[in-house]
Amino acid sequence: MLAFDRPWLLALALCAALPFVVRMLRRSGHPRLDAAPADPLSLAVDGALRLAGATAIFALVLGLAGLHLAGGLAERTGQGAHLVLLIDRSGSMDNTFANRRPDSAQESKAAAARRLLLDFLESRPHDRIGVAAFSTSPMLFLPMTNRREAVRGAVSGIDEPGLSQTDVGRGLAMAFSLFGEDSGGASRALLLVSDGAGVIARDVQRFLQAEATQKAANLYWLYLRSEGSKGIFEPPAADEIDSPQLRPERHLHLFLQRLGVPYRAFEAENPEAVAEAIEEISSLERRPLIYRERVPRRDLSGLAYGAAAACLALLALARLLERPLAARQSRPLIAEPGGKR
């Protein structure tokens, strides 16, 4: 929207009418030019010069008044979702998928998740994203936002050294709380990235069931399976005790299935499998999305001054090309040989 820093100066725009009422070129030495036949070209040139003068005055007034496009929030339409990333920051994430310390040949699970999630974010410019993490306790990295620099900064910090515990229950509670009451019809999704789980207390389970029903977010678990650990889809053996204490990952998977929201789990044993899972999740969460984008102020006074300068240059050129007819007519006549004058 057009706006002005000094709108009271717009009153000077009335001066733009002066070229149409004041003669711009010098007077002619001929007393009866109106007796000459009409010259369409001369009339056109005269009108163009008057218009240039009026435009120059008007453009100068706009420049002095501080013409600009006001910034603010603009509504846009794209493809995406309201997405919360919940990242496991327990100490086991600092190991590789082979459950060893990372070296030059292999990166840690946290580093692989960081790298692939940053690529994931680059492919989804319209998402509103919140970031949380958990280890011994939940950690809020970033509330829901569409500021890409802030999101990249939050995700870039997930490969910092982690702690020992995995309180996934309270981490999920914080992640659900990041969704606002109204998403404007946009899809909601929660992506849990973890290489393990823990026992969720009963009261936390009841809270998560209520939150999941209220927030109605699609839930994804990207399970980074370490070498030698049991998978979340693997049933217990006949002689094995099946309890949350012995198989916390399997029982977290079963609990998430009972939340009553759309849920999918992906099991990845290497960075390539993580990349494939993230790509599939990205394809599932591309729906029409109305979002707001902050538009910065744009100064237009320079364009106004440029237009005024161009019009003034045209008028100066016309003045230079004007023939000094009055001076030529005032020259004395010199008698030619033979009596002719």
ZALOTI-730350 format. One line per 2 residues: their letters; for each residue x, y, z of N, C-alpha, C. Coordinates in steps of 0.05 Angstrom, whole numbers. Layout:
<nodes>
a> X Y Z X Y Z X Y Z; ...
</nodes>
This chain:
<nodes>
ml> 17 -24 0 0 0 0 18 25 0; 10 45 -17 26 69 -18 21 86 7
af> 43 98 17 42 115 41 63 137 39; 61 157 56 78 180 55 88 186 83
dr> 114 195 84 125 203 110 115 231 118; 112 249 98 103 276 103 79 282 85
pw> 56 272 91 33 275 73 23 304 70; 30 321 89 21 349 87 34 363 63
ll> 56 353 53 69 365 30 54 359 4; 35 341 5 20 335 -20 3 358 -29
al> -2 378 -11 -16 402 -19 -2 417 -41; 25 414 -43 40 427 -64 35 415 -91
al> 22 392 -92 16 379 -118 -2 397 -135; -16 416 -124 -32 435 -140 -15 451 -158
ca> 11 455 -152 29 470 -169 33 456 -196; 26 430 -198 29 416 -223 12 427 -245
al> -8 443 -238 -25 456 -258 -13 481 -271; 9 491 -260 21 515 -270 30 514 -299
pf> 42 492 -308 51 491 -336 28 495 -356; 3 489 -347 -19 492 -366 -31 520 -366
vv> -22 537 -347 -33 565 -346 -11 586 -350; 14 578 -349 36 596 -352 52 589 -377
rm> 59 608 -393 73 603 -418 102 595 -411; 111 573 -422 138 563 -415 160 572 -434
lr> 154 576 -459 174 584 -479 175 615 -481; 197 625 -492 199 654 -494 179 665 -515
rs> 172 690 -513 153 702 -531 165 705 -559; 148 704 -579 157 707 -607 156 736 -615
gh> 173 744 -634 174 771 -644 152 777 -665; 138 756 -673 116 760 -692 91 767 -677
pr> 78 790 -684 54 799 -669 29 784 -674; 27 770 -697 2 757 -704 6 727 -710
ld> 18 712 -691 22 683 -697 -5 668 -698; -25 680 -684 -51 666 -684 -64 667 -711
aa> -54 684 -729 -64 686 -756 -53 664 -774; -32 651 -765 -20 629 -781 -38 604 -779
pa> -37 587 -799 -53 562 -798 -44 544 -775; -63 528 -765 -56 510 -743 -36 489 -751
dp> -17 484 -733 5 465 -738 2 442 -718; -9 419 -726 -13 397 -707 12 388 -693
ls> 35 388 -706 59 379 -694 68 398 -672; 65 425 -678 72 444 -657 54 442 -633
la> 28 438 -638 9 435 -616 16 410 -599; 24 389 -612 31 364 -598 56 369 -581
vd> 76 382 -592 100 387 -577 94 405 -553; 78 426 -558 71 444 -536 57 429 -514
ga> 38 412 -521 24 396 -500 42 377 -486; 61 364 -500 79 346 -488 98 360 -468
lr> 107 384 -475 125 399 -457 110 408 -432; 85 416 -435 69 424 -412 65 400 -394
la> 59 377 -406 54 353 -390 80 345 -376; 103 348 -389 129 341 -376 134 360 -352
ga> 127 385 -355 130 404 -333 113 397 -309; 87 390 -315 69 382 -294 78 356 -280
ta> 88 337 -296 98 312 -284 122 317 -267; 140 335 -276 164 340 -260 156 352 -233
if> 138 371 -232 129 383 -207 116 362 -189; 98 346 -201 84 326 -185 103 305 -174
al> 122 296 -190 141 276 -181 159 287 -159; 167 312 -161 183 325 -140 167 326 -114
vl> 142 332 -115 125 333 -91 123 305 -78; 120 285 -95 118 258 -84 145 250 -70
gl> 167 257 -82 193 251 -70 196 266 -44; 189 291 -43 192 307 -18 173 296 4
ag> 150 286 -4 131 275 15 139 248 26; 160 236 14 169 210 24 152 187 15
lh> 148 184 -11 131 162 -22 145 135 -17; 129 116 -7 140 89 -2 117 69 -2
la> 124 44 -5 105 22 -1 107 13 28; 85 14 42 85 7 70 90 -23 73
gg> 106 -31 93 110 -59 99 87 -70 116; 90 -95 124 69 -108 140 67 -137 133
la> 44 -149 139 40 -177 134 22 -180 109; 31 -197 91 16 -202 66 8 -231 66
er> -17 -237 58 -27 -264 58 -19 -278 32; -8 -302 34 2 -317 12 -11 -345 12
tg> -10 -359 -10 -20 -386 -13 3 -404 -23; 7 -427 -9 28 -445 -18 20 -474 -10
qg> 40 -491 -10 37 -519 -3 54 -525 22; 42 -537 42 57 -543 66 40 -551 90
ah> 49 -545 114 35 -554 138 45 -538 162; 31 -540 184 41 -531 210 55 -555 222
lv> 81 -553 225 98 -576 232 114 -571 257; 114 -591 275 131 -590 299 151 -612 297
ll> 177 -605 301 199 -624 301 206 -630 330; 205 -655 338 212 -663 366 237 -681 364
id> 260 -671 374 285 -684 369 295 -697 395; 304 -722 394 316 -735 417 344 -725 420
rs> 351 -715 444 378 -705 450 391 -721 473; 384 -746 475 397 -763 494 425 -770 485
gs> 442 -780 503 469 -785 496 473 -805 474; 455 -824 471 457 -845 450 456 -833 422
md> 444 -809 419 443 -796 393 471 -787 383; 490 -785 402 517 -776 395 533 -799 383
nt> 523 -824 383 536 -846 371 527 -850 342; 541 -867 327 534 -873 300 512 -895 300
fa> 502 -901 276 482 -923 274 495 -950 282; 522 -952 280 535 -976 289 540 -976 319
nr> 529 -955 333 532 -953 362 561 -949 371; 575 -933 355 603 -926 362 606 -896 361
rp> 629 -887 372 634 -858 370 639 -850 342; 629 -827 333 633 -819 305 662 -814 298
ds> 669 -818 273 696 -812 264 694 -799 236; 716 -797 222 716 -784 196 700 -799 175
aq> 696 -825 180 681 -841 160 651 -843 166; 643 -840 191 615 -843 199 607 -819 217
es> 583 -809 212 573 -787 228 554 -798 249; 550 -782 270 531 -790 291 502 -789 281
ka> 485 -802 295 456 -801 288 445 -772 290; 455 -758 310 446 -730 313 456 -713 289
aa> 481 -717 281 491 -701 258 477 -709 232; 471 -734 228 456 -743 204 428 -731 204
ar> 415 -731 228 388 -719 229 389 -690 224; 409 -676 235 412 -647 230 415 -641 201
rl> 433 -655 187 438 -650 159 413 -655 142; 400 -678 147 377 -685 130 352 -667 136
ll> 349 -659 161 327 -641 168 331 -614 156; 355 -604 154 361 -578 142 354 -580 112
df> 361 -602 99 353 -605 71 322 -607 68; 310 -620 87 280 -622 87 268 -594 89
le> 279 -577 106 268 -550 110 272 -533 84; 294 -537 70 298 -521 46 277 -527 25
sr> 267 -551 25 246 -559 5 218 -551 13; 215 -539 37 188 -532 47 188 -503 57
ph> 188 -484 38 191 -456 46 166 -444 59; 143 -457 57 118 -445 67 109 -456 93
dr> 122 -476 104 114 -488 130 116 -468 153; 99 -470 172 103 -458 199 114 -480 216
ig> 137 -475 229 151 -497 242 158 -489 271; 155 -508 289 164 -506 316 184 -528 322
va> 203 -523 340 224 -543 345 226 -547 376; 226 -572 384 230 -578 412 248 -603 414
af> 260 -607 437 278 -630 441 272 -641 469; 283 -665 474 280 -677 500 304 -695 506
st> 310 -697 531 329 -716 541 320 -722 570; 335 -712 590 326 -715 617 300 -699 622
sp> 296 -677 608 272 -661 609 267 -649 581; 243 -640 576 237 -627 550 250 -600 548
ml> 257 -592 523 270 -566 518 257 -553 495; 247 -528 499 236 -513 477 258 -499 462
fl> 261 -506 436 281 -492 419 269 -468 405; 244 -471 395 232 -450 379 202 -454 378
pm> 186 -433 385 157 -435 381 150 -435 351; 125 -439 346 116 -441 318 121 -414 303
tn> 135 -416 281 142 -392 266 146 -399 237; 145 -378 220 152 -381 192 179 -367 185
rr> 194 -359 205 220 -347 201 241 -368 195; 249 -370 170 266 -392 162 294 -392 176
ea> 305 -368 180 331 -366 192 330 -376 221; 309 -370 235 306 -379 262 303 -410 263
vr> 287 -421 245 283 -450 244 309 -464 238; 324 -454 218 350 -466 212 369 -465 235
ga> 369 -442 250 386 -440 273 379 -460 295; 352 -464 299 343 -483 319 351 -512 312
vs> 347 -519 287 354 -546 278 384 -551 278; 399 -530 272 429 -532 271 440 -539 299
gi> 426 -535 320 436 -540 347 430 -567 358; 417 -585 342 408 -610 353 431 -631 355
de> 455 -625 343 476 -644 346 496 -636 368; 488 -618 385 505 -612 408 504 -636 427
pg> 525 -639 444 526 -663 462 500 -665 479; 489 -689 480 464 -694 494 468 -704 522
ls> 446 -709 536 446 -719 564 439 -749 563; 436 -760 587 435 -789 589 407 -800 586
qt> 386 -786 595 359 -797 597 343 -791 573; 319 -804 571 301 -801 548 273 -799 558
dv> 265 -775 566 237 -770 575 220 -762 551; 212 -782 535 197 -777 511 169 -768 517
gr> 158 -777 540 130 -770 546 126 -740 549; 143 -727 566 141 -698 569 150 -683 544
gl> 168 -695 529 175 -683 504 152 -682 485; 136 -703 483 112 -703 466 92 -683 476
am> 89 -681 503 70 -661 514 78 -633 506; 103 -626 507 112 -599 498 107 -596 468
af> 113 -616 452 109 -614 423 80 -609 416; 61 -623 429 33 -618 423 25 -589 431
sl> 37 -579 453 29 -553 462 38 -531 443; 56 -536 424 65 -516 406 45 -510 384
fg> 26 -528 380 5 -522 361 -15 -502 373; -22 -482 357 -41 -462 366 -69 -473 366
ed> -88 -458 376 -116 -466 376 -127 -467 348; -118 -449 330 -129 -448 303 -107 -448 283
sg> -107 -467 265 -86 -468 244 -96 -457 218; -120 -445 217 -130 -434 192 -136 -455 171
ga> -143 -479 179 -149 -500 160 -124 -515 150; -100 -507 159 -76 -520 149 -73 -547 163
sr> -58 -565 150 -52 -591 161 -32 -588 184; -35 -605 204 -17 -605 227 -2 -632 227
al> 24 -630 233 40 -655 234 61 -652 256; 66 -674 270 87 -676 291 106 -698 283
ll> 132 -690 280 152 -709 272 171 -714 295; 170 -739 306 188 -747 327 212 -761 315
vs> 236 -751 322 261 -763 312 276 -773 337; 278 -800 340 290 -811 364 302 -838 358
dg> 323 -844 374 335 -871 372 328 -889 396; 309 -879 412 301 -895 435 276 -884 448
ag> 269 -895 470 244 -886 484 248 -891 513; 227 -885 528 227 -889 557 199 -895 566
vi> 196 -903 590 170 -909 601 155 -883 606; 130 -881 597 114 -857 600 95 -861 623
ar> 95 -843 642 78 -845 665 49 -844 658; 31 -856 675 3 -858 668 -10 -830 665
dv> -3 -812 683 -16 -785 681 -7 -771 655; 18 -775 647 27 -763 622 13 -776 598
qr> 8 -802 599 -6 -816 578 -34 -804 575; -48 -800 597 -75 -788 595 -74 -760 584
fl> -54 -744 591 -51 -717 580 -46 -718 550; -29 -737 542 -23 -739 513 -47 -747 497
qa> -63 -765 508 -88 -774 494 -107 -750 490; -110 -734 511 -127 -710 509 -116 -690 489
ea> -90 -685 490 -77 -666 472 -79 -675 443; -74 -700 438 -75 -711 411 -103 -708 399
tq> -123 -713 415 -151 -710 406 -158 -681 400; -149 -663 417 -155 -635 413 -140 -623 390
ka> -114 -629 387 -97 -616 367 -100 -629 340; -108 -655 339 -114 -668 313 -90 -666 294
an> -67 -673 303 -43 -671 286 -35 -698 276; -26 -700 251 -15 -725 241 12 -730 256
ly> 16 -755 264 39 -761 280 58 -781 265; 84 -774 264 104 -790 251 127 -795 271
wl> 136 -820 272 159 -827 288 181 -838 269; 203 -823 268 226 -832 253 245 -845 274
yl> 245 -871 275 261 -886 294 288 -892 282; 309 -880 294 337 -885 285 347 -909 300
rs> 345 -932 287 352 -957 300 382 -962 300; 393 -966 323 421 -972 326 427 -1002 320
eg> 451 -1007 311 458 -1035 305 457 -1052 330; 443 -1075 328 440 -1093 350 416 -1089 367
sk> 402 -1067 363 377 -1062 379 353 -1074 365; 333 -1080 380 309 -1092 369 291 -1071 356
gi> 277 -1078 334 260 -1060 320 233 -1056 334; 220 -1034 327 195 -1028 340 172 -1045 328
fe> 177 -1057 305 156 -1074 293 161 -1104 300; 183 -1110 313 190 -1137 319 176 -1148 343
pp> 159 -1169 340 144 -1179 363 163 -1194 382; 156 -1195 407 173 -1209 427 173 -1239 422
aa> 195 -1252 430 196 -1281 428 177 -1293 448; 172 -1319 444 153 -1333 461 162 -1333 490
de> 188 -1335 495 197 -1336 522 207 -1309 532; 201 -1288 518 211 -1261 525 189 -1246 541
id> 198 -1232 561 179 -1215 576 174 -1189 560; 150 -1184 555 143 -1160 538 132 -1138 557
sp> 150 -1121 565 142 -1099 583 154 -1073 573; 142 -1050 582 154 -1024 574 182 -1020 584
ql> 189 -1032 606 216 -1029 617 237 -1043 600; 230 -1067 589 249 -1082 573 248 -1074 543
rp> 224 -1067 533 221 -1060 505 207 -1032 503; 220 -1010 513 206 -984 513 199 -974 485
er> 216 -980 465 211 -970 438 186 -983 426; 184 -1010 430 160 -1024 420 135 -1014 434
hl> 136 -1009 460 112 -1001 474 105 -971 469; 125 -955 463 119 -928 454 104 -929 427
hl> 113 -946 410 100 -950 384 71 -958 388; 66 -977 406 39 -986 411 22 -964 423
fl> 34 -948 441 19 -926 454 12 -905 433; 30 -898 415 24 -878 395 2 -888 375
qr> 0 -913 371 -21 -924 355 -48 -921 368; -49 -919 394 -74 -917 409 -83 -888 414
lg> -68 -868 404 -75 -841 410 -99 -831 394; -107 -845 374 -131 -837 359 -126 -816 337
vp> -101 -812 330 -94 -793 308 -79 -809 286; -79 -799 261 -64 -813 241 -34 -815 249
yr> -24 -839 248 3 -844 258 18 -864 239; 43 -857 234 61 -875 219 88 -875 231
af> 100 -898 232 127 -901 242 146 -910 220; 170 -899 220 191 -906 201 216 -915 216
ea> 227 -938 208 250 -949 221 274 -946 202; 295 -931 211 318 -926 193 343 -935 207
en> 360 -950 193 384 -961 204 409 -948 193; 406 -928 175 429 -914 164 419 -887 154
pe> 437 -868 147 429 -842 138 412 -843 112; 418 -862 95 402 -864 70 373 -871 76
av> 369 -889 95 341 -896 102 327 -872 115; 342 -856 130 331 -832 143 322 -812 121
ae> 339 -809 101 332 -791 79 307 -800 64; 304 -826 59 281 -836 46 255 -832 63
ai> 258 -836 89 234 -833 106 226 -803 107; 245 -785 109 239 -756 109 226 -748 83
ee> 236 -758 61 224 -751 35 195 -761 33; 190 -784 44 162 -794 43 144 -778 61
is> 154 -770 85 138 -753 103 132 -727 90; 152 -716 76 149 -690 62 127 -692 41
sl> 126 -714 26 106 -717 5 78 -720 17; 76 -731 41 50 -735 54 39 -709 66
er> 56 -690 72 48 -665 85 50 -641 66; 41 -644 42 40 -622 23 11 -617 15
rp> -1 -598 29 -29 -591 24 -32 -561 22; -54 -551 10 -57 -522 8 -55 -508 35
li> -40 -487 36 -34 -473 61 -35 -443 56; -50 -429 73 -51 -400 73 -33 -390 95
yr> -13 -374 88 6 -365 108 10 -335 104; 22 -322 124 27 -294 123 57 -289 122
er> 65 -271 104 93 -265 100 98 -236 106; 119 -230 121 125 -203 128 138 -189 104
vp> 127 -167 95 137 -152 72 151 -127 82; 176 -123 75 190 -99 85 181 -74 71
rr> 186 -51 83 180 -25 71 198 -21 46; 187 -9 25 202 -4 1 201 26 -5
dl> 223 40 -5 224 69 -10 221 74 -40; 202 91 -47 197 98 -75 205 127 -82
sg> 216 141 -62 222 169 -68 244 172 -89; 262 152 -90 283 153 -110 272 151 -138
la> 251 134 -142 238 132 -168 224 158 -175; 212 172 -155 198 197 -160 219 218 -169
yg> 241 220 -155 262 239 -162 273 233 -190; 276 207 -196 286 200 -223 267 209 -245
aa> 241 205 -240 221 214 -260 222 244 -263; 224 258 -241 226 288 -243 251 296 -258
aa> 273 283 -253 298 290 -267 296 286 -297; 283 264 -305 279 258 -333 262 280 -347
cl> 240 287 -333 223 308 -345 237 335 -346; 253 342 -326 267 367 -326 289 367 -348
al> 301 344 -352 321 342 -374 308 346 -401; 284 336 -405 270 340 -430 263 370 -434
la> 255 383 -412 249 412 -414 274 428 -420; 296 421 -407 321 435 -413 330 432 -442
la> 326 407 -452 334 403 -480 316 419 -499; 290 421 -492 272 438 -509 280 467 -508
rl> 289 477 -485 298 504 -483 323 509 -500; 341 490 -499 366 493 -515 360 492 -545
le> 340 477 -553 334 475 -582 316 497 -592; 304 512 -574 286 533 -583 302 554 -600
rp> 292 561 -622 305 580 -640 300 608 -631; 321 624 -628 318 652 -618 306 669 -640
la> 280 666 -646 267 680 -668 267 710 -663; 262 719 -639 261 748 -634 288 761 -640
ar> 310 748 -633 336 760 -638 342 761 -668; 333 741 -683 339 741 -712 322 762 -726
qs> 297 766 -716 280 786 -729 289 814 -724; 304 819 -702 313 846 -695 339 854 -709
rp> 351 836 -726 375 844 -740 369 865 -762; 386 885 -766 382 905 -787 386 893 -815
li> 369 902 -833 371 892 -861 395 905 -874; 411 892 -889 435 902 -903 429 903 -933
ae> 434 926 -944 428 930 -973 447 913 -990; 436 900 -1010 451 883 -1027 460 900 -1052
pg> 481 891 -1065 489 906 -1090 467 906 -1110; 464 927 -1124 443 930 -1145 419 944 -1134
gk> 419 954 -1110 397 969 -1099 377 952 -1084; 381 925 -1082 361 908 -1068 367 909 -1038
r> 347 908 -1023 350 907 -994 338 882 -983
</nodes>
